[in-house]
């Protein structure tokens, strides 16, 4: 199954849970490597595109469906 059409802020469910117990992640970076943020604990990971394609079970929602949240961690 190919997920080459991933976009920023897409919400995906992986096949195995994160140690915090959450299965859902948000796409925060695209390229040869894909950045994911755990929706349970906020942990960020960087995986190769091929590894992400193996681990994704389903795309829960598209980034365009979700409201864009802009935050600058430097200012709280």
MARPAVO-812469 format. One record per atom (N, C-alpha, C): residue in one letter; chain; atom name; x, y, z. Coordinates in nm, 4 decimals, padded with zeros to 6 digits. Last residue first. Example, Ala and Ser with C-alpha at 12.3 -4.5 7.8 and 13.67 -1.06 7.14 Angstrom:
2
ATOM  type  mol  atom         X         Y         Z
ATOM     S    A     N   01.2850  -00.2250   00.7080
ATOM     S    A    CA   01.3670  -00.1060   00.7140
ATOM     S    A     C   01.2900   00.0030   00.7870
ATOM     A    A     N   01.3190  -00.5690   00.7800
ATOM     A    A    CA   01.2300  -00.4500   00.7800
ATOM     A    A     C   01.3200  -00.3300   00.7800
//
This chain:
76
ATOM  type  mol  atom         X         Y         Z
ATOM     X    A     N   00.5532   03.0619   02.4024
ATOM     X    A    CA   00.4556   02.9969   02.4892
ATOM     X    A     C   00.3280   02.9785   02.4221
ATOM     X    A     N   00.7425   03.1562   02.2366
ATOM     X    A    CA   00.6621   03.2558   02.3070
ATOM     X    A     C   00.5516   03.1949   02.3911
ATOM     X    A     N   00.8607   02.9383   02.1207
ATOM     X    A    CA   00.9479   03.0344   02.1882
ATOM     X    A     C   00.8672   03.1327   02.2747
ATOM     X    A     N   00.6688   02.7972   01.9848
ATOM     X    A    CA   00.7059   02.7490   02.1170
ATOM     X    A     C   00.7944   02.8472   02.1923
ATOM     X    A     N   00.4086   02.9131   01.8237
ATOM     X    A    CA   00.5511   02.9404   01.8284
ATOM     X    A     C   00.5955   02.9091   01.9697
ATOM     X    A     N   00.1608   02.7624   01.6295
ATOM     X    A    CA   00.2125   02.7976   01.7614
ATOM     X    A     C   00.3624   02.8198   01.7491
ATOM     X    A     N  -00.1297   02.7185   01.4616
ATOM     X    A    CA   00.0008   02.7799   01.4500
ATOM     X    A     C   00.0468   02.8169   01.5902
ATOM     X    A     N  -00.3264   02.4793   01.3340
ATOM     X    A    CA  -00.2867   02.5357   01.4624
ATOM     X    A     C  -00.1445   02.5882   01.4463
ATOM     X    A     N  -00.5898   02.4514   01.1134
ATOM     X    A    CA  -00.4462   02.4701   01.1257
ATOM     X    A     C  -00.4147   02.5387   01.2577
ATOM     X    A     N  -00.8417   02.2038   01.1474
ATOM     X    A    CA  -00.8020   02.3449   01.1580
ATOM     X    A     C  -00.6515   02.3546   01.1775
ATOM     X    A     N  -00.8615   01.9407   00.9028
ATOM     X    A    CA  -00.8348   01.9844   01.0399
ATOM     X    A     C  -00.8039   02.1344   01.0420
ATOM     X    A     N  -00.8764   01.8900   00.6361
ATOM     X    A    CA  -00.9990   01.8726   00.7143
ATOM     X    A     C  -00.9855   01.9282   00.8557
ATOM     X    A     N  -00.6216   01.9114   00.5416
ATOM     X    A    CA  -00.7149   02.0164   00.5005
ATOM     X    A     C  -00.8444   02.0085   00.5809
ATOM     X    A     N  -00.5069   01.6745   00.6327
ATOM     X    A    CA  -00.4690   01.8003   00.6946
ATOM     X    A     C  -00.5636   01.9132   00.6611
ATOM     X    A     N  -00.7421   01.4048   00.6648
ATOM     X    A    CA  -00.6499   01.4854   00.5865
ATOM     X    A     C  -00.6237   01.6174   00.6561
ATOM     X    A     N  -00.7538   01.1273   00.8894
ATOM     X    A    CA  -00.8091   01.2503   00.8325
ATOM     X    A     C  -00.7002   01.3255   00.7593
ATOM     X    A     N  -00.6407   00.8663   00.8910
ATOM     X    A    CA  -00.7636   00.8951   00.9637
ATOM     X    A     C  -00.8306   01.0208   00.9078
ATOM     X    A     N  -00.5091   00.6361   00.6897
ATOM     X    A    CA  -00.5071   00.7811   00.7062
ATOM     X    A     C  -00.6418   00.8188   00.7658
ATOM     X    A     N  -00.3872   00.3293   00.8325
ATOM     X    A    CA  -00.4915   00.4072   00.7655
ATOM     X    A     C  -00.4648   00.5565   00.7854
ATOM     X    A     N  -00.1375   00.2160   00.8922
ATOM     X    A    CA  -00.2537   00.1289   00.8752
ATOM     X    A     C  -00.3612   00.2022   00.7961
ATOM     X    A     N   00.2065   00.2536   00.8352
ATOM     X    A    CA   00.0737   00.3151   00.8338
ATOM     X    A     C  -00.0343   00.2103   00.8102
ATOM     X    A     N   00.4501   00.1138   00.8086
ATOM     X    A    CA   00.3857   00.1210   00.9397
ATOM     X    A     C   00.2435   00.1765   00.9385
ATOM     X    A     N   00.5369   00.1364   00.5448
ATOM     X    A    CA   00.5171   00.0031   00.6021
ATOM     X    A     C   00.4313   00.0088   00.7281
ATOM     X    A     N   00.5607   00.4130   00.5193
ATOM     X    A    CA   00.4662   00.3420   00.4333
ATOM     X    A     C   00.4385   00.2015   00.4849
ATOM     X    A     N   00.7684   00.4582   00.6998
ATOM     X    A    CA   00.6343   00.5101   00.7303
ATOM     X    A     C   00.5305   00.4364   00.6468
ATOM     X    A     N   00.9803   00.3410   00.5587
ATOM     X    A    CA   00.9419   00.2873   00.6896
ATOM     X    A     C   00.8010   00.3331   00.7278
ATOM     X    A     N   00.9946   00.5064   00.3332
ATOM     X    A    CA   00.9618   00.3638   00.3154
ATOM     X    A     C   00.9179   00.3004   00.4474
ATOM     X    A     N   01.0687   00.7508   00.4491
ATOM     X    A    CA   00.9390   00.7392   00.3814
ATOM     X    A     C   00.8993   00.5919   00.3667
ATOM     X    A     N   01.2163   00.7183   00.7748
ATOM     X    A    CA   01.2269   00.7205   00.6298
ATOM     X    A     C   01.0879   00.6997   00.5689
ATOM     X    A     N   01.1207   00.9317   01.0488
ATOM     X    A    CA   01.1361   00.8002   00.9872
ATOM     X    A     C   01.1512   00.8146   00.8373
ATOM     X    A     N   01.1388   01.0927   01.3448
ATOM     X    A    CA   01.1711   01.1118   01.2046
ATOM     X    A     C   01.2016   00.9748   01.1462
ATOM     X    A     N   00.9105   01.1970   01.6023
ATOM     X    A    CA   01.0060   01.1019   01.5459
ATOM     X    A     C   01.0255   01.1351   01.3984
ATOM     X    A     N   00.8089   01.3485   01.9063
ATOM     X    A    CA   00.8308   01.3610   01.7626
ATOM     X    A     C   00.9349   01.2597   01.7178
ATOM     X    A     N   00.5490   01.3290   02.1514
ATOM     X    A    CA   00.6838   01.2908   02.1073
ATOM     X    A     C   00.6933   01.3020   01.9564
ATOM     X    A     N   00.2927   01.3670   02.2463
ATOM     X    A    CA   00.3612   01.4801   02.1839
ATOM     X    A     C   00.5023   01.4501   02.1360
ATOM     X    A     N   00.1318   01.1673   02.3461
ATOM     X    A    CA   00.2288   01.2273   02.4381
ATOM     X    A     C   00.3056   01.3450   02.3781
ATOM     X    A     N  -00.0695   01.1260   02.1441
ATOM     X    A    CA  -00.0898   01.0894   02.2833
ATOM     X    A     C   00.0012   01.1666   02.3770
ATOM     X    A     N   00.0075   01.1852   01.8945
ATOM     X    A    CA  -00.1053   01.2612   01.9454
ATOM     X    A     C  -00.1385   01.2253   02.0901
ATOM     X    A     N   00.3393   01.2230   01.7907
ATOM     X    A    CA   00.2430   01.1378   01.8606
ATOM     X    A     C   00.1314   01.2242   01.9175
ATOM     X    A     N   00.4339   01.3309   01.4793
ATOM     X    A    CA   00.4171   01.3734   01.6178
ATOM     X    A     C   00.3074   01.2876   01.6800
ATOM     X    A     N   00.6799   01.2666   01.2290
ATOM     X    A    CA   00.5503   01.2360   01.2890
ATOM     X    A     C   00.5493   01.2833   01.4335
ATOM     X    A     N   00.8405   01.3358   00.9260
ATOM     X    A    CA   00.8321   01.3630   01.0681
ATOM     X    A     C   00.6908   01.3372   01.1174
ATOM     X    A     N   01.0050   01.1451   00.6876
ATOM     X    A    CA   00.8761   01.2001   00.7292
ATOM     X    A     C   00.8768   01.2161   00.8802
ATOM     X    A     N   01.2560   01.1900   00.4386
ATOM     X    A    CA   01.2168   01.1456   00.5726
ATOM     X    A     C   01.0856   01.2130   00.6082
ATOM     X    A     N   01.2268   01.3145   00.2003
ATOM     X    A    CA   01.2762   01.1766   00.1973
ATOM     X    A     C   01.2478   01.1101   00.3312
ATOM     X    A     N   00.9306   01.4854   00.3050
ATOM     X    A    CA   01.0543   01.4828   00.2290
ATOM     X    A     C   01.0965   01.3380   00.2151
ATOM     X    A     N   00.7629   01.6601   00.5697
ATOM     X    A    CA   00.7624   01.5755   00.4504
ATOM     X    A     C   00.8949   01.5888   00.3769
ATOM     X    A     N   00.6366   01.6803   00.8990
ATOM     X    A    CA   00.7455   01.7088   00.8058
ATOM     X    A     C   00.7377   01.6107   00.6902
ATOM     X    A     N   00.4197   01.6036   01.0466
ATOM     X    A    CA   00.4705   01.7386   01.0707
ATOM     X    A     C   00.5862   01.7757   00.9775
ATOM     X    A     N   00.1340   01.4165   01.0758
ATOM     X    A    CA   00.2486   01.4394   00.9874
ATOM     X    A     C   00.2932   01.5846   01.0049
ATOM     X    A     N   00.0406   01.2720   01.3839
ATOM     X    A    CA   00.0186   01.3801   01.2886
ATOM     X    A     C   00.1470   01.3995   01.2081
ATOM     X    A     N  -00.0946   00.9560   01.4960
ATOM     X    A    CA   00.0159   01.0485   01.4771
ATOM     X    A     C  -00.0254   01.1566   01.3774
ATOM     X    A     N  -00.2274   00.7002   01.7083
ATOM     X    A    CA  -00.2450   00.8084   01.6113
ATOM     X    A     C  -00.1328   00.9107   01.6165
ATOM     X    A     N  -00.2099   00.5158   01.9064
ATOM     X    A    CA  -00.1852   00.4665   01.7708
ATOM     X    A     C  -00.1810   00.5813   01.6693
ATOM     X    A     N  -00.0802   00.5332   02.2380
ATOM     X    A    CA  -00.1521   00.5942   02.1272
ATOM     X    A     C  -00.1124   00.5310   01.9937
ATOM     X    A     N   00.0835   00.4330   02.4375
ATOM     X    A    CA  -00.0448   00.3678   02.4151
ATOM     X    A     C  -00.1233   00.4211   02.2969
ATOM     X    A     N   00.3409   00.5085   02.4758
ATOM     X    A    CA   00.2414   00.5790   02.5578
ATOM     X    A     C   00.1015   00.5202   02.5393
ATOM     X    A     N   00.4815   00.3586   02.2824
ATOM     X    A    CA   00.4861   00.3169   02.4235
ATOM     X    A     C   00.3856   00.3884   02.5148
ATOM     X    A     N   00.2458   00.3352   02.0102
ATOM     X    A    CA   00.3616   00.4011   02.0704
ATOM     X    A     C   00.3664   00.3552   02.2164
ATOM     X    A     N   00.1202   00.0321   01.8567
ATOM     X    A    CA   00.1082   00.1509   01.9419
ATOM     X    A     C   00.2441   00.2065   01.9832
ATOM     X    A     N   00.1296  -00.0479   01.5053
ATOM     X    A    CA   00.1651  -00.0804   01.6440
ATOM     X    A     C   00.1547   00.0461   01.7285
ATOM     X    A     N   00.0309   00.0728   01.2706
ATOM     X    A    CA  -00.0053  -00.0652   01.3021
ATOM     X    A     C   00.0238  -00.1034   01.4473
ATOM     X    A     N  -00.1006   00.4110   01.2998
ATOM     X    A    CA   00.0035   00.3130   01.2717
ATOM     X    A     C  -00.0393   00.1748   01.3190
ATOM     X    A     N  -00.2964   00.6504   01.1458
ATOM     X    A    CA  -00.2959   00.5461   01.2491
ATOM     X    A     C  -00.1919   00.4430   01.2071
ATOM     X    A     N  -00.2640   01.0054   01.0933
ATOM     X    A    CA  -00.2499   00.8661   01.0507
ATOM     X    A     C  -00.2528   00.7728   01.1705
ATOM     X    A     N  -00.3576   01.3098   00.9678
ATOM     X    A    CA  -00.3627   01.2289   01.0892
ATOM     X    A     C  -00.3622   01.0835   01.0460
ATOM     X    A     N  -00.1765   01.5675   00.8094
ATOM     X    A    CA  -00.2583   01.4469   00.7980
ATOM     X    A     C  -00.2484   01.3703   00.9292
ATOM     X    A     N  -00.0012   01.7830   00.8280
ATOM     X    A    CA  -00.1145   01.7787   00.9205
ATOM     X    A     C  -00.2100   01.6623   00.8979
ATOM     X    A     N   00.1038   01.7590   00.4909
ATOM     X    A    CA   00.1227   01.8111   00.6257
ATOM     X    A     C  -00.0092   01.8099   00.7023
ATOM     X    A     N   00.0237   01.4496   00.3235
ATOM     X    A    CA   00.0372   01.5953   00.3280
ATOM     X    A     C   00.0578   01.6369   00.4731
ATOM     X    A     N   00.0811   01.1677   00.1109
ATOM     X    A    CA   00.0713   01.2264   00.2449
ATOM     X    A     C   00.0917   01.3769   00.2366
ATOM     X    A     N   00.0928   01.0168  -00.1214
ATOM     X    A    CA   00.0158   01.1408  -00.1237
ATOM     X    A     C  -00.0071   01.1972   00.0167
ATOM     X    A     N   00.2135   00.7790  -00.0861
ATOM     X    A    CA   00.2974   00.8868  -00.1390
ATOM     X    A     C   00.2238   01.0195  -00.1379
ATOM     X    A     N   00.1474   00.5367   00.0285
ATOM     X    A    CA   00.0926   00.6584   00.0862
ATOM     X    A     C   00.1764   00.7778   00.0415
ATOM     X    A     N   00.0649   00.2163  -00.0911
ATOM     X    A    CA   00.1470   00.3357  -00.1020
ATOM     X    A     C   00.0743   00.4562  -00.0454
ATOM     X    A     N   00.0854  -00.1179   00.0000
ATOM     X    A    CA   00.0000   00.0000   00.0000
ATOM     X    A     C   00.0894   00.1234   00.0000
//
